[in-house]
Amino acid sequence: MLELLLLRHGKAIKNQSDTDDFSRHLNREGTAQVNQVGFILRSQNRDIGQIISSGATRALETAEIINHFMGVGKVEYDDALYLTDKTTILHKLCTTGKAKVLLYVGHNNGISDLASYLTGLNIEMSTSELITIMFDATDWKMITGHSGKLVNRLVPDIYSF
């Protein structure tokens, strides 16, 4: 059995004229959202063996916060995963996935499209939403459309002002 955790990056600062979209940081709410997800994952004793993330700043920060809670080790960043499509994400997971439990941190629309494709459900992920998909497979290369089963959705509940 393989387990894929899909995590959309936390809420980011608004686009500003002096910052390109790739370099946007998490805002306070986004940081709180991701910390809550990390805390929950740690409290569940999840055994994440690998983290793959877009190299965009908000995804990188999201992955590092989760890694702080989970202690996975080195996060694998790839700038080509920035705002990419489900096919590119799936190819990355299938070619570099090594662990039985893999966490991917990315962006919409690609991450929601991937979740929908893998489960056969219509899934729209919000910021910091975590989706867990199980596969009856032993190798990431075996993962295809509609081959996964959605087993959990976690949407952080943060109050901020």
N, C-alpha and C positions, 0 to 999 in steps of 0.2 A: 504494500500500500504506500502510495505517495500522498503527501499533503502539501497543498499550495496555499499560502496566505497572501492575499492581495491587499495591499494597503495604499490607498490614495494619500498623497502628501497632505500635510496639515494646511490649514487656512494661511494664506500668504498676505504680505503687505500689498496694497494697491499699486498698480503700475505708476511709476513716477517718471518724469521726463529725463532724469539723470540715471535711471536704472533700466537695463534691458530686462525682458521677461525672464530669461534664463537665470538671471542673478537675483531674483526676488527672494527675500528671506521670509521665514515664518513670522506671523504677527503673534501677539500675546495669546490670542484665542487658539491659534494653530499650535503653538508650543504647548499650551495646556491640554489640548485635544490629544496630541501625540503622547504626552507624558501619561495621560490617563490610559491610553491603549497599552503603552509599555508596562505600566503598573499591573494592569489586568492580565496581560500575557505572563508576566513574571509570577503573579499570584496563582495562575493556573499551571505553573511549572511546565510550560510549553518547551519542547526540546527543538528549537529552531537550529538547524545545522548550517544554514547558508542564507545570506542576505544579498540580493541583487537590486540595484537602484539606478534610476536615472541620475545623471550627474548634475542636473539643475540644482541650484542652491536649496530651494525649498524641499526637494526630495532628499537631497544629501542630509540636510538637517533632520528631517523626519527619520531617516535610516539611522543616523547617529544616536538619536534619542532612544530609539527602540534597542539599538545595540548596547546602550548604556544599561538598560534594564536586563537584557538577555545575555550579554557577554559572549556573543557569537565569535567575535574576533574581527578579522578584516572584512569590511563591507566591499563588495565589488561594484564599482561605479562605471557607467557607460553613458557618455554624452549622446550617443546615437539613440538612446531610449527616451530622450526629451521629446514630448508631444508626438510620439510615434504611434503607429497603428498596431492592432492586435497581432497581425502576422509577424511583425518584427519582434514584438515582445515574446511571442510563443517560440519563435526561432531561437531567441537568446536563451530562454529557459530550457528548451530541448537540447541545445548544444553545450550549455555550461552548467546545467543543473547536476549537482553531485549528491546533495543531502536528501534524505527521506522527507524532511520537512524544510521547505524553502519559502522564504519571505521575499516578495517582490514589492518595491516601492515605486510608484509611478504616477502618471497624470491621466486626466480625462482628455479625450474620449477613449483613448486606447485601452485603459485599464478596465473601464466598464464594458467596452466591447469585448474584451478578452473574457471577462467573467461571464458575460452572456453567451459567448461562443462555446466556452468550455462546459457550461451547465445546461444550455438549451433554454435558459430563462431570460426574461427581459430585466437586466440589472443596470441601474443607474447609481453609481457610487457618489456619496457626498465626501467632503473633505474629511480626512482621517478615518474614513470608514474602513473597517477590516472585514474581509470576506475569507472564509475558509472553505476550500474545495478539496474533496478526497477523490483519489483515483485508484481503481483496482489495477495497478500497474507497478512494475518494479524498476522501470527506467523512464526517465523524462522523455526520451525519444519516442515513446509509445503514446504520448498524450496527443489527443486529437479533439476535434469539435464534438460536443455532447458526450464526452467520455468521463466527465467529472460530476460529482454529486455535491451540491451546496449543503454544508453541514452547519454553518454558523455565519451570522452577520452581526457585527458590533459597530454601533454608531455612538461615539462619545457624547456624553451629556455634560456640556460645559456652559456655565452661566458667566458671562463677562459683560463689562460695560466700559 
